[in-house]
Amino acid sequence: MKMVGYLTKHPDGLHGQRGIFYDYVLAENGVFIEAEGPLLAARVPVAPGQIRGLAPLEPQVVLRYGFIPQRFFDLALSAMLADISKERYVAVTWNDGYHLEIPKQAADPEQVSEGTDDGHGSGGGVAYLNPDKVILDLHSHGTMTPWFSTTDNRDEQGLKLYGVIGKLGATPQVRLRVGIYGYHHPVSWGEVFEGSLLDALDALEIPLELDEDEINRALKDEDLIDDHPSAIERFIKRIRRIE
């Protein structure tokens, strides 16, 4: 069996051989990647297209053990609100049930892993010891708008869910996505959690608005410009109106 599978989505089903780790699927509306793990299964788009004669596919994420209870998000948000001046990392893990873990963390990986690079990850400006069996990585952006930076895209290379929480000095916003080994796709809060989103907003449902400092940072971040060009355009138009 091959490490990677290559399939096509025909009207009568999938044709081709699946791989051990993940599969690329050619569909009517483009190329997708699919993968399954012990905690979730997902499908995300790789490249859009129009291939006549094939059947379409849609992005999908399935949590093996069901939606994550709302209380885990509420607890994670409370931990991040405890000190909004620092970026914080929180993980939702699975071990005969969902658990919330806040591992040892610091701004400098050396302070976390005691001089080695083994066993630590990073999210934005925080490094941390990697918990086991993580289904959701969450890190905060303090008072800034939540977005996934180039650093996040480089670090978030697993098969899991990822989230960033920002605007902690006002009404917090959370932005979530599913990752398949470097390919990412946005997901809503309701696709991950059960219950109701309280005291925070789902950033997927509102336009991304950046202030001047954030725009200056964004202009140095090619991934943000590619992912959210409309936010940059709105800011430029607003500045022109002021002038």
DOMI-164327 format. One line per 4 residues: number of its first residue (from 1); their letters; for each residue x, y, z of N, C-alpha, C, O, CB. Coordinates in steps of 0.2 Angstrom, whole numbers. Glycine has a CB too. Example, Ala and Ser with C-alpha at 12.3 -4.5 7.8 and 13.67 -1.06 7.14 Angstrom:
<pts>
1> AS> 66/-28/39/62/-22/39/66/-16/39/71/-17/42/57/-22/45  64/-11/35/68/-5/36/64/0/39/67/6/40/70/-3/29
</pts>
This chain:
<pts>
1> MKMV> 4/-6/0/0/0/0/4/6/0/9/7/4/-5/0/6  3/11/-4/7/17/-5/6/22/1/1/22/5/5/21/-11  11/26/3/10/31/8/5/36/7/1/38/12/17/34/9  4/38/1/-1/43/-1/-5/41/-7/-3/37/-11/3/50/-4
5> GYLT> -12/42/-6/-16/39/-11/-18/45/-16/-18/51/-14/-22/36/-8  -20/43/-22/-23/47/-27/-29/45/-30/-29/39/-33/-17/48/-33  -34/48/-29/-41/46/-31/-45/51/-35/-43/57/-35/-45/44/-25  -50/49/-39/-54/53/-42/-61/52/-40/-63/46/-39/-54/53/-50
9> KHPD> -65/58/-40/-72/57/-37/-77/57/-43/-78/62/-46/-74/63/-32  -79/51/-45/-84/50/-51/-91/50/-48/-92/50/-42/-83/44/-55  -96/51/-52/-103/51/-50/-105/45/-46/-109/45/-42/-108/52/-56  -102/39/-48/-103/33/-45/-99/31/-39/-99/26/-36/-103/27/-50
13> GLHG> -95/36/-37/-90/35/-31/-83/36/-32/-81/39/-38/-91/28/-29  -79/35/-27/-72/36/-28/-68/30/-32/-70/25/-31/-69/37/-21  -64/32/-36/-60/28/-40/-52/29/-38/-50/34/-38/-61/28/-48  -49/23/-37/-42/24/-35/-40/20/-29/-44/17/-26/-40/31/-35
17> QRGI> -34/21/-27/-31/17/-21/-29/22/-15/-26/27/-17/-25/12/-23  -32/21/-9/-30/25/-4/-23/24/-1/-21/18/-2/-36/24/2  -21/29/2/-14/29/5/-14/27/12/-20/28/15/-10/35/3  -8/26/15/-8/25/22/-9/31/26/-13/31/31/-1/22/24
21> FYDY> -6/37/24/-6/43/28/-12/48/26/-15/50/30/0/47/28  -12/49/19/-18/54/17/-19/53/10/-15/49/6/-16/61/19  -24/56/7/-26/55/0/-27/61/-3/-30/66/0/-32/50/0  -25/62/-9/-27/68/-14/-33/65/-18/-33/60/-21/-21/70/-18
25> VLAE> -38/69/-18/-44/68/-22/-46/73/-27/-46/79/-26/-50/66/-17  -46/71/-34/-48/75/-39/-55/75/-40/-58/70/-41/-44/74/-46  -59/81/-39/-66/81/-40/-68/87/-45/-64/90/-48/-69/83/-33  -74/87/-46/-77/92/-51/-75/99/-49/-73/103/-54/-84/92/-51
29> NGVF> -74/101/-43/-73/108/-41/-66/109/-38/-65/113/-35/-78/109/-35  -61/104/-40/-54/105/-38/-51/99/-35/-54/93/-35/-54/111/-33  -45/100/-31/-42/95/-28/-42/96/-21/-42/101/-18/-34/95/-30  -44/90/-17/-44/90/-10/-39/85/-7/-37/81/-10/-52/88/-8
33> IEAE> -38/86/-1/-34/81/3/-39/78/9/-42/82/12/-28/84/6  -38/72/10/-42/68/15/-37/65/20/-32/62/17/-47/64/12  -39/64/26/-35/61/31/-39/58/37/-44/62/38/-29/65/33  -37/53/40/-41/50/46/-36/49/51/-30/46/50/-45/44/44
37> GPLL> -37/51/57/-33/49/63/-37/47/69/-43/46/68/-29/55/65  -34/45/74/-38/42/80/-43/47/83/-47/45/86/-33/40/85  -42/54/82/-46/59/85/-51/62/80/-56/64/82/-42/64/88  -49/63/74/-54/66/69/-52/64/62/-47/61/60/-53/73/69
41> AARV> -57/65/57/-56/64/50/-58/70/47/-63/74/49/-60/58/48  -55/72/41/-56/78/38/-54/78/31/-51/74/28/-52/84/41  -58/83/27/-56/84/20/-56/92/19/-61/95/21/-62/81/16  -51/94/16/-50/101/15/-48/102/8/-45/98/5/-45/105/20
45> PVAP> -50/108/5/-48/110/-2/-40/111/-2/-38/114/2/-52/115/-5  -37/109/-8/-30/111/-9/-30/116/-15/-26/121/-14/-26/104/-11  -34/115/-20/-34/120/-25/-40/120/-29/-43/114/-30/-28/118/-31  -43/125/-30/-50/125/-34/-49/124/-41/-43/124/-44/-53/132/-33
49> GQIR> -54/121/-44/-54/120/-52/-61/118/-54/-66/118/-51/-49/114/-53  -61/116/-61/-67/114/-64/-65/109/-69/-63/110/-74/-70/120/-68  -67/103/-66/-65/97/-70/-72/93/-72/-75/90/-68/-61/92/-66  -74/94/-79/-80/91/-81/-80/84/-81/-75/80/-82/-82/94/-88
53> GLAP> -86/81/-79/-87/74/-79/-86/71/-72/-88/65/-71/-83/71/-84  -83/74/-67/-82/72/-61/-88/74/-56/-92/79/-58/-75/74/-58  -88/72/-50/-93/74/-45/-90/79/-40/-83/78/-39/-96/68/-41  -93/83/-37/-90/88/-33/-89/85/-26/-92/80/-24/-95/94/-32
57> LEPQ> -85/88/-22/-84/87/-15/-84/93/-11/-84/99/-14/-77/84/-14  -85/92/-4/-86/98/0/-81/97/6/-80/91/8/-93/99/3  -78/102/9/-74/101/15/-78/98/21/-84/99/21/-72/108/17  -75/94/25/-78/91/30/-74/90/36/-68/88/35/-81/84/28
61> VVLR> -76/90/42/-72/88/48/-77/84/53/-83/86/54/-69/94/52  -75/78/55/-78/74/59/-74/72/65/-69/69/65/-81/67/56  -77/74/71/-73/72/77/-75/65/80/-81/64/81/-75/78/83  -70/61/81/-72/54/82/-76/53/88/-80/49/89/-65/50/83
65> YGFI> -75/57/93/-78/57/100/-84/62/101/-86/63/106/-73/57/105  -86/65/95/-91/70/96/-89/77/97/-83/78/98/-96/68/101  -93/82/97/-92/89/98/-88/90/105/-90/86/110/-98/93/97  -84/95/106/-81/96/112/-86/100/116/-88/105/114/-74/100/111
69> PQRF> -87/98/122/-92/102/126/-90/109/127/-84/111/128/-92/99/133  -95/114/127/-94/121/128/-89/123/134/-86/128/133/-100/124/128  -90/119/139/-86/122/145/-79/122/144/-75/126/147/-88/117/151  -76/118/139/-69/118/138/-67/124/135/-61/127/136/-67/112/134
73> FDLA> -71/127/130/-69/133/127/-70/139/132/-66/143/133/-74/135/121  -75/139/137/-76/144/142/-70/144/147/-67/149/148/-82/142/146  -67/138/148/-61/138/153/-55/140/149/-51/144/152/-60/130/155  -54/138/143/-49/141/139/-49/148/139/-44/152/140/-48/138/132
77> LSAM> -55/151/137/-55/158/137/-54/162/143/-50/167/144/-62/160/134  -56/159/149/-54/162/156/-47/162/157/-44/166/160/-58/158/161  -44/156/155/-36/156/156/-33/161/152/-28/164/155/-34/149/154  -35/163/146/-32/168/142/-33/175/144/-29/180/144/-34/167/135
81> LADI> -39/176/147/-41/182/150/-38/184/156/-38/190/158/-49/183/151  -35/179/160/-31/180/166/-25/185/165/-24/189/170/-29/174/169  -22/185/159/-17/190/158/-17/191/150/-14/187/146/-10/187/160  -20/197/148/-21/198/141/-14/201/138/-14/202/132/-27/202/140
85> SKER> -9/202/142/-3/205/140/1/200/137/6/202/133/0/209/145  0/194/138/4/188/136/0/184/131/-6/182/132/7/185/141  4/181/126/0/175/122/1/169/126/6/167/130/4/174/116  -5/166/126/-6/159/130/-8/154/126/-11/155/121/-11/160/136
89> YVAV> -6/148/128/-8/142/124/-12/137/128/-10/136/134/-1/138/121  -17/134/126/-21/129/129/-23/124/124/-24/125/118/-28/133/132  -23/118/127/-24/112/122/-31/108/125/-31/107/131/-18/107/122  -35/106/120/-40/101/122/-37/94/119/-36/93/114/-47/103/118
93> TWND> -37/89/124/-34/83/123/-40/77/124/-45/79/126/-28/81/127  -38/71/122/-43/66/123/-39/60/126/-34/58/124/-45/63/116  -42/58/132/-39/52/136/-45/49/139/-46/51/145/-33/54/140  -49/45/136/-56/42/139/-60/48/141/-64/48/146/-54/38/145
97> GYHL> -60/53/137/-64/59/138/-60/65/136/-54/65/136/-67/60/145  -63/71/135/-60/77/133/-57/80/140/-60/80/145/-64/82/130  -51/83/139/-48/86/145/-45/93/142/-43/94/136/-42/82/148  -44/98/147/-41/104/145/-34/104/148/-33/103/154/-45/110/148
101> EIPK> -29/105/145/-22/106/147/-19/112/146/-19/115/140/-18/100/144  -15/115/151/-11/121/150/-4/119/152/-2/120/158/-14/127/155  0/118/147/7/115/148/11/121/150/10/127/149/10/111/142  17/119/152/23/124/154/24/128/147/24/125/142/29/121/156
105> QAAD> 24/135/148/25/139/142/29/145/143/29/147/149/19/140/138  32/148/138/36/154/139/37/157/132/35/154/127/43/153/142  39/163/132/40/167/125/46/164/122/46/164/115/41/174/126  51/161/125/57/158/123/57/150/123/56/148/129/63/161/126
109> PEQV> 58/147/118/58/139/118/63/137/123/62/132/126/59/137/111  69/140/123/74/138/128/72/138/135/74/133/139/80/143/127  67/142/137/65/142/144/60/136/145/59/134/151/61/149/145  57/134/140/52/128/140/56/121/140/54/117/144/47/129/135
113> SEGT> 60/121/135/63/114/134/70/113/137/74/109/136/63/112/127  72/118/141/78/118/144/84/117/140/88/112/141/78/113/150  85/121/135/91/121/130/90/116/124/95/115/120/96/119/134  84/112/124/84/108/118/77/110/114/73/113/117/84/100/120
117> DDGH> 77/107/108/71/109/104/66/103/104/61/103/101/73/110/97  68/98/108/63/92/108/57/93/113/58/96/118/67/86/111  51/91/110/46/92/114/42/98/115/38/99/119/47/89/121  44/103/111/40/109/112/37/111/105/40/110/100/45/115/114
121> GSGG> 32/115/105/29/118/99/28/125/100/31/128/105/22/115/98  25/129/96/24/136/97/18/138/93/15/135/88/30/140/94  15/143/96/9/146/93/10/154/93/9/157/99/3/144/96  11/157/88/13/164/88/19/166/92/24/164/90/6/168/91
125> GVAY> 18/170/98/23/172/102/24/168/108/27/170/113/22/179/104  22/162/108/22/157/114/25/150/112/23/148/107/16/157/118  30/148/116/32/141/115/30/137/121/29/140/127/40/141/115  29/130/120/26/126/125/28/119/125/30/117/119/18/127/125
129> LNPD> 27/115/130/28/108/130/22/105/126/17/106/128/30/105/137  24/100/122/18/97/118/14/92/122/17/87/125/21/94/112  8/93/123/4/88/127/3/82/122/4/83/116/-3/91/129  0/77/125/-1/71/120/-9/71/118/-13/74/122/0/64/124
133> KVIL> -10/68/113/-17/67/110/-21/73/110/-26/73/112/-20/62/115  -18/78/107/-21/84/106/-26/84/100/-24/82/95/-16/90/105  -32/86/101/-37/87/96/-38/95/94/-39/96/88/-44/84/97  -36/99/98/-37/106/97/-32/110/100/-31/110/107/-44/109/99
137> DLHS> -28/114/96/-23/119/99/-26/126/99/-29/128/94/-16/119/94  -26/129/105/-28/136/105/-23/140/108/-19/139/113/-34/136/110  -22/146/104/-17/151/107/-20/158/107/-25/159/102/-10/151/104  -18/163/111/-21/169/111/-17/174/107/-11/173/107/-22/171/118
141> HGTM> -20/180/105/-16/185/102/-17/192/106/-17/197/104/-19/187/95  -19/191/113/-20/197/117/-25/201/115/-31/199/113/-13/200/117  -24/207/114/-29/212/112/-30/213/104/-34/217/102/-28/219/115  -25/210/101/-25/210/93/-31/206/90/-34/202/94/-19/208/91
145> TPWF> -32/208/84/-37/204/80/-35/197/79/-29/196/78/-39/207/74  -39/191/80/-36/185/79/-36/183/71/-40/183/68/-41/180/82  -29/181/69/-28/179/63/-23/173/63/-19/173/68/-27/184/58  -22/169/58/-17/164/58/-11/167/54/-12/169/48/-19/158/55
149> STTD> -5/168/57/0/171/54/5/166/50/3/160/50/5/175/60  10/169/47/15/164/44/18/160/49/19/154/47/20/169/40  19/162/55/22/158/60/17/152/62/19/146/62/24/162/66  11/154/62/6/149/64/6/144/58/5/138/59/-1/152/65
153> NRDE> 6/146/52/5/141/46/11/137/46/11/131/44/5/145/40  17/139/48/23/135/48/23/130/54/25/124/53/29/140/49  20/132/59/20/128/65/14/122/65/15/117/67/20/132/71  9/124/62/3/120/63/2/115/57/-1/116/52/-4/124/63
157> QGLK> 6/110/58/7/105/52/4/98/54/5/93/50/15/104/51  0/98/59/-3/91/61/-9/90/58/-12/94/54/-3/91/68  -12/84/60/-19/83/58/-23/84/65/-24/80/69/-20/75/56  -26/90/65/-30/92/71/-33/99/70/-33/102/64/-25/93/77
161> LYGV> -37/101/75/-40/108/75/-35/113/78/-32/112/82/-47/108/78  -36/119/75/-32/125/78/-36/131/79/-41/132/75/-26/126/73  -35/135/84/-38/141/85/-34/146/88/-29/145/91/-44/139/90  -36/152/86/-33/158/89/-38/163/92/-43/164/89/-29/162/84
165> IGKL> -37/166/98/-42/170/101/-39/177/102/-33/177/104/-44/167/108  -42/182/100/-40/189/101/-45/194/103/-51/191/105/-37/191/94  -44/200/103/-48/205/105/-50/204/113/-55/205/115/-54/206/101  -45/202/117/-46/200/124/-48/206/128/-50/206/133/-41/196/126
169> GATP> -46/212/125/-47/218/129/-54/221/128/-56/226/131/-42/224/127  -58/218/123/-65/220/122/-69/214/122/-69/210/126/-65/224/115  -73/213/116/-77/207/116/-72/202/112/-71/203/106/-84/208/112  -70/196/116/-66/191/112/-69/188/106/-75/188/105/-64/186/117
173> QVRL> -64/187/101/-66/184/95/-61/177/94/-56/177/96/-65/188/89  -64/172/92/-61/166/91/-61/164/83/-66/165/80/-64/160/95  -55/162/81/-55/160/74/-52/153/74/-47/151/77/-51/164/69  -56/148/71/-54/141/71/-53/138/64/-56/141/59/-60/137/74
177> RVGI> -49/133/63/-48/130/57/-46/122/58/-44/121/63/-42/133/53  -47/118/53/-44/112/53/-38/111/49/-38/114/43/-50/106/51  -33/107/51/-27/106/47/-26/99/45/-27/95/49/-21/109/51  -23/98/39/-21/92/37/-14/92/34/-13/94/28/-26/89/32
181> YGYH> -9/91/39/-2/91/37/0/97/33/3/97/27/-1/85/33  -2/103/35/0/109/31/-5/113/27/-5/118/25/6/108/27  -11/109/26/-16/112/22/-22/114/27/-23/110/32/-19/107/17  -25/120/27/-29/122/32/-36/124/29/-36/127/23/-26/128/36
185> HPVS> -41/124/33/-48/126/30/-51/129/36/-52/126/42/-52/121/27  -55/135/36/-58/138/41/-64/133/43/-68/130/39/-61/145/40  -66/133/50/-72/130/52/-75/134/57/-72/139/60/-70/123/55  -82/134/58/-85/138/63/-85/135/70/-83/129/71/-93/138/61
189> WGEV> -86/139/75/-86/137/82/-91/131/82/-90/126/86/-88/143/86  -97/131/79/-102/126/80/-100/119/77/-103/114/78/-108/128/77  -95/119/72/-93/113/69/-88/109/74/-86/104/73/-89/114/63  -86/113/79/-81/110/84/-84/109/91/-83/104/94/-75/114/85
193> FEGS> -88/114/93/-90/113/100/-98/112/100/-102/114/96/-89/120/104  -100/109/106/-107/109/107/-109/114/112/-105/116/116/-110/101/110  -116/116/112/-118/121/116/-118/128/113/-119/128/107/-113/122/122  -117/133/117/-118/140/114/-111/144/115/-108/144/120/-124/144/117
197> LLDA> -110/148/110/-104/153/111/-106/159/115/-110/163/112/-101/155/104  -104/159/121/-106/165/126/-100/169/127/-94/167/127/-108/162/132  -101/176/127/-96/181/129/-90/181/124/-84/183/126/-93/179/136  -91/179/118/-86/179/113/-90/179/106/-95/177/106/-81/173/114
201> LDAL> -86/180/101/-89/180/94/-85/176/90/-79/175/91/-89/187/91  -88/172/85/-85/168/80/-82/173/75/-86/175/71/-90/163/77  -76/173/74/-73/178/69/-74/176/62/-74/180/57/-65/178/70  -76/169/61/-78/167/54/-85/171/52/-86/171/46/-79/160/54
205> EIPL> -89/173/56/-95/176/55/-95/184/54/-100/187/53/-100/174/60  -89/187/55/-89/194/55/-83/196/51/-78/192/50/-88/197/62  -83/202/47/-77/204/43/-71/205/47/-72/207/53/-79/211/39  -66/203/45/-59/204/48/-57/212/48/-56/214/42/-54/200/45
209> ELDE> -57/215/53/-55/222/54/-49/223/57/-48/220/63/-61/226/57  -44/226/55/-37/227/57/-36/235/59/-38/239/55/-32/224/53  -33/236/64/-31/243/66/-24/245/62/-21/240/59/-30/244/73  -22/251/63/-16/253/59/-10/249/61/-6/247/57/-14/260/61
213> DEIN> -9/247/68/-3/243/70/-3/236/67/2/233/65/-2/243/77  -10/233/67/-10/227/64/-9/227/57/-7/222/54/-17/224/66  -11/232/53/-10/232/46/-3/232/44/0/229/40/-14/238/43  1/236/48/8/236/47/11/230/48/16/228/45/11/241/52
217> RALK> 9/226/53/11/219/54/9/215/48/13/210/46/9/216/61  3/216/46/0/212/41/4/212/34/5/208/30/-7/213/40  6/219/33/10/220/27/16/216/26/19/216/21/11/227/26  19/214/32/25/210/32/23/202/32/28/198/32/29/211/38
221> DEDL> 17/201/32/14/194/33/11/192/26/5/193/26/10/193/39  14/188/22/11/187/15/5/182/16/0/183/12/16/184/11  5/178/21/0/173/22/-7/177/24/-12/175/21/1/168/27  -6/182/28/-12/186/30/-15/189/24/-21/190/23/-10/190/36
225> IDDH> -10/192/20/-13/196/14/-16/192/9/-21/193/7/-7/200/11  -14/186/8/-17/181/4/-23/178/6/-28/177/3/-12/175/3  -24/177/13/-30/174/16/-35/180/17/-41/178/17/-28/171/23  -33/186/18/-38/191/20/-37/198/16/-36/203/19/-38/193/27
229> PSAI> -37/197/9/-36/203/5/-41/209/6/-39/215/6/-35/202/-2  -47/207/8/-53/212/9/-51/216/15/-53/222/15/-59/208/9  -48/213/20/-47/217/26/-42/223/24/-43/228/27/-45/213/32  -37/221/21/-32/226/19/-35/232/14/-34/238/15/-26/223/15
233> ERFI> -39/230/10/-43/234/5/-47/239/9/-47/245/8/-47/231/0  -51/236/14/-55/241/18/-52/246/22/-54/251/23/-60/236/23  -46/244/25/-42/248/29/-39/254/24/-39/260/27/-36/244/32  -37/252/19/-34/257/14/-40/262/12/-38/268/12/-31/254/8
237> KRIR> -46/260/11/-51/264/9/-53/269/15/-55/275/14/-57/260/7  -53/266/21/-54/270/27/-49/276/28/-51/281/30/-55/266/33  -43/274/27/-37/279/28/-38/285/22/-38/291/24/-31/276/27  -40/283/16/-41/288/11/-47/292/13/-47/298/11/-43/284/4
241> RIE> -52/290/16/-58/294/18/-56/299/23/-58/305/23/-64/290/20  -52/297/28/-49/301/33/-45/307/30/-46/313/32/-45/297/38  -41/305/25/-36/310/22/-40/315/18/-38/319/15/-31/307/18
</pts>
